[in-house]
Amino acid sequence: MKQELNRYVSLIGTKRGMKLVLNDSCSFQQLLDGMEQVLRDNEELFASRKPASIHVIVDTKNRFLSEDQEKRLKDFLLDTFHLEVDDITSNLITKKEADEQLRAVRIVKLNRVLRMGDTVEIDGDVLLLGDVDPGAVLRASGSIYILGSLMGSAYAGTGGNSRSVICAGFMDPEELDIAGAVKTFSEEEIEETPWGGMFEAAFQNTNGAVIVERVEQLPLFRKDIDEGVDETP
């Protein structure tokens, strides 16, 4: 159920209760003044529940509200119309959310060799131009790409992203971990492969186990690996 009250506010009935959808093109004060007039004109919609308050959700669409404006809006609705705001939603994202999304898709580039005892942690994907020596650890919340040798330990998807991968120019690791799924290696495993660890990729299979294949085979197992890549010249 949706009822257009006027250009300042629309009233929608949802499974969670009542939702007020607010105009996002007028000033904040105009919004409050307009809402007060239209809600007073339609006060019978709320009268049956008084003195108990009615719980509502407020959708501000593309309008940003400061903390002070949110408080004023909540106080106005509660004090004037006994409407208690449970949640305020919008089409916008906060700076914190934007930063988190940016970190999730960015690739951090490192040009160094990780020596024994070194531990490096990256938020997002990492491209290492160098080696991970035995006894060194490289961790990333996303995927790990190494243009060099991986002979230490690599932990990808540390935030729980099981779609993360670990790729290396030469792979003879002590341990691989993708979103908590662990794989250790013996000398026999490396010797069994005809390519001897060259240009390999590790990822979780459909059973959640970490397996290792040649890099060029990765798209066969993970068809989403180039998802989002712009191939336009």
Backbone as JSON, one array per atom type, in Angstrom:
{
  "sequence": "MKQELNRYVSLIGTKRGMKLVLNDSCSFQQLLDGMEQVLRDNEELFASRKPASIHVIVDTKNRFLSEDQEKRLKDFLLDTFHLEVDDITSNLITKKEADEQLRAVRIVKLNRVLRMGDTVEIDGDVLLLGDVDPGAVLRASGSIYILGSLMGSAYAGTGGNSRSVICAGFMDPEELDIAGAVKTFSEEEIEETPWGGMFEAAFQNTNGAVIVERVEQLPLFRKDIDEGVDETP",
  "N": [[0.84, -1.19, 0.0], [0.61, 2.14, -0.94], [0.49, 5.52, -0.29], [0.17, 8.67, -1.58], [0.78, 11.47, 0.09], [1.53, 14.22, -0.04], [3.74, 16.38, -1.89], [5.87, 16.31, -0.19], [6.04, 14.0, 1.36], [5.58, 10.46, 1.22], [3.53, 7.72, 2.07], [4.03, 4.41, 2.9], [2.99, 1.09, 3.27], [4.6, -1.64, 4.71], [6.05, -4.95, 5.26], [7.48, -4.68, 7.54], [6.2, -2.68, 8.77], [5.15, 0.74, 8.88], [6.31, 2.99, 6.41], [7.87, 6.07, 5.79], [8.46, 7.96, 3.05], [10.58, 10.42, 2.07], [10.69, 13.69, 0.56], [13.46, 14.63, -1.41], [14.45, 16.9, -2.57], [13.9, 19.43, -1.62], [14.68, 21.99, 0.89], [15.87, 21.15, 4.21], [14.42, 22.36, 6.29], [12.13, 23.19, 4.91], [11.14, 20.68, 4.34], [10.47, 19.68, 6.92], [8.49, 21.55, 7.67], [6.6, 21.17, 5.61], [5.99, 18.45, 5.98], [4.85, 18.52, 8.53], [2.47, 19.93, 8.09], [1.12, 18.28, 6.22], [0.94, 15.85, 7.58], [-0.58, 16.56, 9.76], [-2.95, 17.14, 8.45], [-3.66, 14.6, 7.79], [-4.01, 13.23, 10.11], [-5.73, 11.35, 11.12], [-4.85, 8.91, 10.32], [-3.08, 8.1, 12.21], [-4.29, 8.41, 14.61], [-5.73, 6.35, 15.88], [-3.96, 4.8, 17.27], [-2.95, 6.25, 19.37], [-2.45, 6.76, 22.95], [-0.13, 5.36, 22.45], [2.94, 4.98, 20.67], [3.6, 4.82, 17.13], [5.59, 2.68, 15.24], [7.94, 3.49, 12.78], [9.65, 3.46, 9.6], [11.99, 5.53, 8.03], [12.65, 6.76, 4.86], [15.03, 8.54, 3.24], [15.75, 8.82, 0.65], [17.74, 10.35, -1.74], [18.77, 12.18, -0.01], [21.1, 13.56, 2.25], [21.46, 13.32, 5.71], [22.59, 15.04, 8.52], [23.91, 14.18, 11.8], [22.66, 15.82, 13.65], [20.41, 16.66, 12.19], [19.11, 14.21, 11.83], [18.42, 13.66, 14.47], [16.71, 15.84, 15.01], [14.65, 15.26, 13.2], [13.7, 12.78, 14.15], [12.87, 13.5, 16.75], [10.92, 15.38, 16.1], [8.94, 13.83, 14.73], [8.25, 12.0, 16.74], [7.49, 13.59, 18.99], [5.47, 15.2, 17.93], [3.71, 13.6, 16.41], [3.63, 11.1, 17.54], [5.16, 9.17, 16.29], [7.53, 6.79, 16.16], [10.79, 6.47, 15.15], [12.28, 3.72, 13.8], [14.31, 3.14, 12.04], [16.48, 4.78, 9.71], [16.78, 5.04, 6.33], [18.53, 5.32, 3.16], [19.52, 6.18, -0.23], [22.14, 6.64, -0.26], [25.62, 6.1, 0.57], [27.82, 5.86, 3.36], [30.94, 7.6, 4.08], [32.66, 5.82, 5.31], [31.63, 3.36, 4.45], [32.07, 3.66, 1.7], [34.86, 3.78, 1.64], [35.43, 1.21, 2.55], [34.4, -0.34, 0.45], [36.07, 0.52, -1.59], [38.56, -0.4, -0.68], [38.05, -3.09, -0.87], [38.14, -3.69, -3.59], [40.49, -2.7, -4.58], [43.94, -3.02, -5.7], [46.82, -3.6, -4.04], [50.13, -2.74, -4.58], [53.28, -4.18, -4.17], [56.8, -3.97, -4.02], [59.15, -5.87, -3.26], [61.13, -8.21, -1.31], [60.01, -10.72, 0.78], [61.44, -11.73, 3.65], [62.63, -14.43, 5.8], [60.74, -14.62, 8.73], [59.4, -12.25, 8.26], [56.2, -10.71, 8.19], [53.5, -9.68, 6.36], [50.57, -7.83, 6.06], [47.71, -7.19, 4.15], [44.99, -5.13, 3.21], [42.62, -5.94, 1.06], [43.24, -6.83, -2.43], [46.51, -8.03, -3.4], [49.46, -7.36, -5.23], [52.49, -8.68, -5.58], [55.68, -7.83, -6.43], [58.11, -9.62, -6.34], [59.61, -11.97, -4.03], [58.4, -14.51, -1.73], [60.0, -15.65, 0.84], [61.03, -18.8, 2.46], [59.58, -19.2, 5.66], [58.49, -16.69, 5.74], [55.49, -14.67, 5.71], [52.61, -13.83, 3.9], [49.69, -12.03, 4.0], [46.33, -11.38, 2.97], [43.19, -9.71, 2.61], [41.9, -10.05, 0.28], [42.7, -11.37, -2.92], [45.89, -12.9, -3.79], [48.64, -12.12, -5.73], [51.62, -13.06, -7.09], [54.48, -12.07, -8.63], [56.87, -13.72, -8.81], [58.62, -15.9, -6.58], [56.88, -18.13, -4.43], [57.59, -19.34, -1.5], [57.21, -19.34, 1.13], [54.54, -18.79, 3.34], [51.15, -18.18, 2.39], [48.22, -16.36, 2.88], [45.1, -15.92, 1.84], [41.96, -14.13, 1.37], [41.39, -13.45, 4.03], [39.39, -12.19, 5.36], [37.26, -13.81, 5.04], [36.49, -14.24, 2.41], [35.89, -16.61, 0.24], [36.24, -16.76, -2.47], [38.65, -15.79, -3.17], [41.97, -15.97, -4.61], [45.24, -17.46, -4.98], [48.1, -16.76, -6.66], [51.2, -17.5, -8.28], [54.46, -16.99, -9.73], [56.35, -18.96, -9.32], [55.64, -21.71, -7.36], [56.22, -23.09, -4.36], [55.19, -23.59, -1.69], [55.11, -23.32, 1.95], [52.72, -23.29, 3.3], [49.32, -22.82, 2.37], [46.46, -20.78, 2.67], [43.11, -20.21, 2.24], [40.55, -18.27, 3.01], [40.34, -19.63, 5.45], [40.48, -22.32, 4.73], [42.92, -24.71, 4.61], [46.03, -25.69, 3.12], [48.8, -27.75, 3.07], [52.16, -28.58, 1.98], [54.23, -31.13, 0.53], [57.54, -32.2, -0.48], [57.25, -34.16, -2.39], [54.81, -33.61, -3.63], [55.31, -31.32, -5.18], [57.21, -32.31, -6.95], [55.69, -34.13, -8.35], [54.22, -32.74, -10.25], [54.36, -31.93, -13.69], [55.18, -29.4, -14.45], [56.46, -28.46, -12.29], [55.73, -26.55, -10.29], [55.66, -24.1, -11.56], [54.13, -21.06, -12.47], [51.48, -21.2, -11.12], [48.16, -21.51, -9.68], [46.19, -21.22, -6.79], [43.12, -22.14, -5.3], [39.79, -22.34, -3.86], [37.93, -25.3, -4.33], [34.7, -26.66, -5.37], [34.05, -28.15, -3.18], [35.16, -26.84, -1.11], [37.82, -27.26, -0.6], [41.3, -26.46, -0.85], [42.88, -26.31, -3.9], [45.46, -26.74, -6.4], [46.33, -25.49, -9.54], [47.53, -25.08, -12.93], [48.08, -21.7, -13.93], [46.81, -20.87, -16.33], [44.68, -22.56, -16.41], [42.91, -21.64, -14.59], [40.58, -19.97, -15.28], [38.83, -21.96, -16.18], [37.98, -23.26, -13.94], [37.2, -21.22, -12.31], [35.07, -19.22, -13.38], [34.37, -16.64, -12.9], [36.62, -15.14, -12.56], [37.63, -13.02, -14.05], [35.67, -11.22, -13.78], [34.12, -8.12, -14.05], [36.26, -6.9, -15.24], [37.35, -4.53, -17.53], [37.46, -4.93, -20.85], [37.6, -3.28, -22.99], [39.31, -1.72, -25.66]],
  "CA": [[0.0, 0.0, 0.0], [1.35, 3.4, -1.0], [-0.41, 6.67, -0.33], [0.84, 9.94, -1.81], [0.17, 12.49, 0.93], [1.8, 15.41, -0.85], [5.06, 16.29, -2.5], [6.91, 16.23, 0.83], [6.14, 12.69, 1.99], [4.71, 9.38, 0.79], [3.33, 6.73, 3.12], [4.03, 3.06, 2.34], [2.86, 0.0, 4.22], [5.53, -2.73, 4.43], [5.99, -6.06, 6.22], [8.1, -4.2, 8.77], [5.38, -1.62, 9.32], [4.93, 1.92, 8.07], [7.51, 3.67, 5.91], [7.7, 7.42, 5.29], [9.44, 8.28, 2.01], [10.65, 11.88, 2.13], [11.17, 14.48, -0.57], [14.9, 14.87, -1.27], [14.84, 18.04, -3.41], [13.67, 20.69, -0.91], [15.55, 22.17, 2.04], [15.46, 20.35, 5.37], [13.37, 23.07, 7.01], [10.92, 23.07, 4.09], [10.66, 19.31, 4.52], [9.79, 19.58, 8.22], [7.26, 22.35, 7.63], [5.65, 20.51, 4.72], [5.56, 17.21, 6.62], [3.95, 18.82, 9.65], [1.16, 20.31, 7.56], [0.43, 17.16, 5.58], [0.63, 14.83, 8.58], [-1.72, 17.06, 10.54], [-4.14, 16.99, 7.62], [-3.98, 13.17, 7.69], [-3.73, 12.72, 11.45], [-6.6, 10.22, 11.43], [-4.11, 7.68, 10.04], [-2.3, 7.72, 13.38], [-5.04, 8.69, 15.84], [-6.24, 5.14, 16.54], [-2.92, 4.17, 18.06], [-2.53, 7.11, 20.47], [-1.19, 7.49, 23.09], [1.02, 4.54, 22.09], [3.59, 5.44, 19.45], [3.65, 3.93, 15.97], [6.97, 2.53, 14.77], [8.04, 3.76, 11.35], [10.95, 3.54, 8.93], [12.07, 6.74, 7.22], [13.53, 6.67, 3.69], [15.36, 9.9, 2.8], [16.15, 8.73, -0.77], [19.08, 10.87, -2.02], [19.08, 13.27, 0.93], [22.01, 13.25, 3.36], [21.09, 13.94, 6.98], [23.61, 15.06, 9.56], [23.43, 13.59, 13.06], [21.73, 16.77, 14.25], [19.16, 16.62, 11.43], [18.44, 12.95, 12.17], [17.81, 13.81, 15.81], [15.56, 16.75, 14.89], [13.58, 14.56, 12.5], [13.14, 11.78, 15.06], [12.16, 14.2, 17.82], [9.74, 16.0, 15.5], [7.93, 12.82, 14.47], [7.8, 11.4, 17.99], [6.82, 14.56, 19.86], [4.31, 15.81, 17.28], [2.74, 12.64, 15.86], [3.79, 9.8, 18.19], [5.78, 8.25, 15.34], [8.87, 6.45, 16.63], [11.6, 6.05, 14.02], [13.13, 2.55, 14.06], [15.47, 3.11, 11.15], [16.53, 5.77, 8.63], [17.5, 4.5, 5.18], [18.71, 6.24, 2.04], [20.24, 5.63, -1.38], [23.53, 7.06, -0.13], [26.49, 5.32, 1.43], [28.69, 6.7, 4.16], [32.35, 7.61, 3.68], [33.25, 4.58, 5.8], [31.21, 2.3, 3.54], [32.76, 3.88, 0.42], [36.26, 3.39, 1.84], [35.47, -0.26, 2.64], [34.19, -0.87, -0.9], [37.29, 0.8, -2.36], [39.6, -1.33, -0.24], [37.69, -4.45, -1.29], [38.41, -3.9, -5.01], [41.78, -2.16, -4.98], [45.1, -3.91, -5.69], [48.0, -2.98, -3.44], [51.35, -3.21, -5.25], [54.49, -4.19, -3.35], [58.03, -4.33, -4.74], [60.09, -6.23, -2.2], [61.26, -9.63, -0.98], [59.67, -11.02, 2.17], [62.45, -12.62, 4.21], [62.23, -15.25, 6.93], [60.32, -13.83, 9.89], [58.55, -11.14, 7.84], [54.76, -10.91, 8.02], [52.88, -8.5, 5.75], [49.11, -7.96, 5.97], [47.14, -6.24, 3.2], [43.53, -5.04, 3.14], [42.31, -5.94, -0.36], [44.11, -7.69, -3.24], [47.9, -7.59, -3.4], [50.36, -7.78, -6.3], [53.85, -8.63, -5.06], [56.77, -7.94, -7.39], [59.19, -10.12, -5.52], [59.48, -13.34, -3.53], [58.07, -14.8, -0.33], [60.98, -16.67, 1.22], [60.61, -19.7, 3.53], [59.49, -18.55, 6.96], [57.79, -15.41, 5.61], [54.03, -14.82, 5.59], [51.88, -12.75, 3.22], [48.26, -12.14, 4.24], [45.5, -10.39, 2.28], [41.76, -9.97, 2.72], [41.47, -10.44, -1.06], [43.55, -12.35, -3.61], [47.34, -12.67, -3.76], [49.3, -12.36, -7.01], [53.06, -12.93, -6.86], [55.36, -12.19, -9.8], [58.1, -14.19, -8.2], [58.51, -17.22, -5.96], [56.19, -18.28, -3.16], [58.17, -20.47, -0.78], [56.76, -19.23, 2.51], [53.1, -19.03, 3.52], [50.25, -17.15, 1.85], [46.86, -16.44, 3.43], [44.2, -15.05, 1.08], [40.59, -14.15, 1.85], [41.43, -13.5, 5.49], [38.12, -11.69, 5.87], [36.22, -14.8, 4.79], [36.14, -14.32, 0.99], [36.36, -17.9, -0.29], [36.49, -16.63, -3.91], [40.01, -15.3, -3.35], [42.92, -16.91, -5.22], [46.67, -17.22, -4.76], [48.85, -17.08, -7.88], [52.63, -17.21, -8.17], [55.31, -17.4, -10.84], [56.85, -20.26, -8.89], [54.95, -22.02, -6.11], [56.7, -24.18, -3.52], [54.89, -22.95, -0.4], [55.0, -24.09, 3.18], [51.3, -23.41, 3.63], [48.35, -21.93, 1.73], [45.2, -20.67, 3.4], [42.13, -19.37, 1.56], [39.34, -18.13, 3.83], [40.32, -20.64, 6.5], [40.78, -23.65, 4.2], [44.39, -24.78, 4.64], [46.71, -26.75, 2.38], [50.25, -27.81, 3.25], [52.8, -29.24, 0.84], [55.43, -31.93, 0.71], [58.42, -32.15, -1.66], [56.74, -35.09, -3.4], [53.73, -32.98, -4.38], [55.89, -30.43, -6.18], [57.9, -33.11, -7.95], [54.72, -34.87, -9.14], [53.69, -31.92, -11.34], [55.34, -31.81, -14.78], [55.68, -28.03, -14.57], [57.3, -28.21, -11.12], [55.37, -25.37, -9.5], [55.75, -22.86, -12.35], [52.89, -20.36, -12.87], [50.36, -21.94, -10.55], [47.11, -20.78, -8.97], [45.48, -21.98, -5.76], [41.77, -21.63, -5.06], [38.9, -23.33, -3.27], [37.02, -25.97, -5.26], [33.3, -26.65, -4.94], [33.97, -28.82, -1.88], [35.79, -26.0, -0.1], [39.22, -27.63, -0.41], [42.25, -25.68, -1.65], [43.59, -27.08, -4.93], [46.43, -25.98, -7.17], [46.34, -25.79, -10.97], [48.26, -24.11, -13.75], [47.38, -20.42, -13.98], [45.94, -20.77, -17.5], [43.49, -23.39, -16.18], [42.06, -21.02, -13.57], [39.25, -19.58, -15.76], [37.97, -23.13, -16.35], [37.43, -23.59, -12.63], [36.65, -20.0, -11.72], [34.65, -18.43, -14.53], [34.17, -15.25, -12.48], [37.91, -14.58, -12.17], [37.84, -11.73, -14.71], [34.41, -10.47, -13.68], [34.32, -6.71, -13.77], [37.39, -6.37, -15.98], [36.96, -3.82, -18.74], [38.32, -5.37, -21.94], [37.5, -2.32, -24.08], [40.63, -1.17, -25.97]],
  "C": [[0.88, 1.24, 0.0], [0.35, 4.53, -1.13], [0.41, 7.94, -0.5], [0.14, 11.0, -0.97], [0.35, 13.88, 0.33], [3.22, 15.31, -1.33], [6.18, 16.17, -1.47], [7.09, 14.82, 1.39], [5.15, 11.73, 1.35], [4.66, 8.34, 1.91], [3.18, 5.35, 2.48], [3.87, 2.05, 3.47], [3.76, -1.15, 3.8], [5.34, -3.83, 5.46], [6.56, -5.64, 7.57], [7.26, -3.11, 9.44], [5.24, -0.46, 8.35], [6.26, 2.55, 7.65], [7.1, 5.05, 5.39], [8.82, 7.7, 4.3], [9.43, 9.79, 1.83], [11.14, 12.49, 0.82], [12.65, 14.79, -0.37], [15.38, 16.09, -2.06], [14.61, 19.4, -2.74], [14.66, 20.82, 0.24], [15.02, 21.36, 3.22], [14.33, 21.03, 6.13], [12.05, 23.04, 6.24], [10.3, 21.69, 4.26], [9.89, 19.17, 5.83], [8.47, 20.34, 8.21], [6.18, 21.67, 6.79], [5.1, 19.22, 5.32], [4.56, 17.49, 7.74], [2.55, 19.14, 9.14], [0.41, 19.09, 7.02], [0.08, 16.06, 6.58], [-0.52, 15.27, 9.48], [-3.02, 16.9, 9.75], [-4.59, 15.54, 7.53], [-3.79, 12.48, 9.05], [-4.61, 11.53, 11.82], [-5.9, 8.89, 11.16], [-3.38, 7.18, 11.28], [-3.1, 7.79, 14.67], [-5.44, 7.43, 16.6], [-5.22, 4.49, 17.45], [-2.49, 5.02, 19.27], [-3.13, 6.6, 21.78], [0.05, 6.66, 22.76], [1.61, 5.02, 20.77], [3.53, 4.37, 18.37], [5.09, 3.88, 15.48], [7.01, 2.67, 13.26], [9.49, 3.67, 10.89], [10.91, 4.77, 8.04], [13.08, 6.53, 6.1], [13.77, 8.08, 3.17], [15.8, 9.96, 1.34], [17.57, 9.27, -0.96], [19.48, 12.02, -1.1], [20.04, 12.77, 2.01], [21.55, 14.01, 4.59], [22.28, 13.89, 7.93], [23.04, 14.42, 10.82], [22.41, 14.51, 13.73], [20.38, 16.74, 13.53], [18.39, 15.32, 11.7], [17.73, 13.05, 13.51], [16.59, 14.72, 15.75], [14.37, 16.06, 14.23], [12.9, 13.55, 13.42], [12.32, 12.43, 16.16], [10.86, 14.81, 17.3], [8.62, 14.98, 15.3], [7.37, 12.22, 15.75], [6.98, 12.37, 18.83], [5.51, 15.07, 19.26], [3.25, 14.79, 16.88], [2.84, 11.24, 16.47], [4.31, 8.74, 17.21], [7.22, 8.01, 15.77], [9.67, 5.84, 15.49], [12.49, 4.88, 14.43], [14.4, 2.57, 13.24], [15.34, 4.23, 10.12], [17.38, 5.2, 7.51], [17.63, 5.57, 4.11], [19.38, 5.5, 0.9], [21.73, 5.91, -1.29], [24.31, 6.05, 0.7], [27.39, 6.28, 2.19], [30.11, 6.66, 3.63], [33.03, 6.32, 4.13], [32.91, 3.43, 4.87], [31.91, 2.42, 2.19], [34.22, 3.45, 0.52], [36.39, 1.87, 1.89], [35.29, -0.89, 1.27], [35.43, -0.65, -1.76], [38.4, -0.16, -1.98], [39.34, -2.74, -0.75], [38.07, -4.72, -2.74], [39.79, -3.41, -5.44], [42.85, -3.25, -4.97], [46.29, -3.13, -5.14], [49.24, -3.59, -4.09], [52.54, -3.08, -4.3], [55.67, -4.62, -4.2], [59.11, -4.62, -3.7], [60.18, -7.75, -2.09], [60.92, -9.8, 0.49], [60.63, -12.09, 2.67], [61.87, -13.44, 5.37], [61.9, -14.37, 8.13], [59.45, -12.64, 9.54], [57.09, -11.58, 7.76], [54.16, -9.61, 7.51], [51.38, -8.77, 5.62], [48.56, -6.83, 5.12], [45.62, -6.29, 3.27], [43.15, -4.89, 1.67], [43.17, -6.95, -1.1], [45.53, -7.14, -3.2], [48.64, -8.18, -4.59], [51.77, -7.58, -5.79], [54.84, -8.83, -6.19], [58.01, -8.35, -6.61], [58.88, -11.52, -5.04], [58.96, -13.35, -2.1], [58.96, -15.96, 0.08], [60.41, -17.61, 2.28], [60.63, -18.98, 4.88], [58.83, -17.18, 6.93], [56.31, -15.66, 5.37], [53.46, -13.58, 4.9], [50.39, -13.01, 3.42], [47.51, -11.05, 3.48], [44.03, -10.74, 2.47], [41.16, -10.36, 1.38], [42.38, -11.5, -1.63], [45.01, -11.93, -3.55], [47.92, -13.05, -5.11], [50.79, -12.07, -6.82], [53.81, -13.12, -8.16], [56.75, -12.52, -9.3], [57.84, -15.55, -7.59], [57.75, -17.15, -4.64], [56.71, -19.54, -2.48], [57.87, -20.4, 0.71], [55.28, -19.58, 2.6], [52.29, -17.87, 2.99], [48.84, -17.41, 2.37], [45.99, -15.43, 2.68], [42.78, -15.15, 1.63], [40.5, -14.19, 3.36], [40.16, -12.96, 6.13], [36.97, -12.64, 5.62], [35.81, -14.93, 3.34], [36.73, -15.59, 0.38], [36.61, -17.86, -1.79], [37.89, -16.1, -4.19], [40.9, -16.39, -3.94], [44.33, -16.51, -4.82], [47.4, -17.67, -6.01], [50.31, -16.71, -7.69], [53.37, -17.69, -9.4], [55.96, -18.74, -10.57], [56.28, -20.54, -7.52], [55.53, -23.27, -5.47], [56.47, -23.77, -2.07], [54.96, -23.91, 0.78], [53.53, -24.32, 3.53], [50.49, -22.39, 2.83], [47.07, -21.95, 2.55], [44.29, -19.72, 2.63], [40.85, -19.39, 2.37], [39.21, -19.24, 4.87], [40.54, -22.06, 6.04], [42.29, -23.75, 3.97], [44.89, -25.94, 3.79], [48.2, -26.63, 2.65], [50.84, -28.69, 2.15], [54.0, -30.07, 1.29], [56.27, -31.81, -0.56], [57.88, -33.04, -2.77], [55.64, -34.44, -4.24], [54.27, -32.07, -5.47], [56.52, -31.23, -7.3], [56.92, -33.86, -8.85], [54.19, -34.07, -10.32], [54.74, -31.74, -12.41], [55.91, -30.41, -14.92], [56.44, -27.58, -13.33], [57.0, -26.93, -10.39], [55.4, -24.07, -10.25], [54.36, -22.35, -12.71], [51.65, -21.14, -12.42], [49.39, -21.01, -9.83], [46.44, -21.71, -7.98], [44.13, -21.32, -5.5], [40.95, -22.72, -4.39], [38.03, -23.96, -4.36], [35.61, -25.99, -4.69], [33.09, -27.34, -3.6], [34.62, -28.02, -0.76], [37.23, -26.35, 0.19], [40.1, -26.76, -1.31], [42.97, -26.61, -2.61], [44.49, -26.15, -5.72], [46.41, -26.44, -8.61], [47.23, -24.78, -11.67], [47.42, -22.84, -13.87], [46.41, -20.36, -15.15], [44.68, -21.62, -17.37], [42.49, -22.72, -15.23], [40.69, -20.6, -14.09], [38.29, -20.75, -15.98], [37.28, -23.5, -15.03], [36.73, -22.4, -11.99], [36.27, -19.04, -12.84], [34.45, -16.96, -14.19], [35.48, -14.52, -12.23], [38.17, -13.24, -12.83], [36.58, -10.88, -14.69], [34.7, -9.02, -13.31], [35.49, -6.09, -14.5], [36.92, -5.74, -17.27], [37.94, -4.19, -19.84], [38.25, -4.43, -23.14], [38.88, -1.74, -24.38], [40.72, 0.28, -25.56]]
}
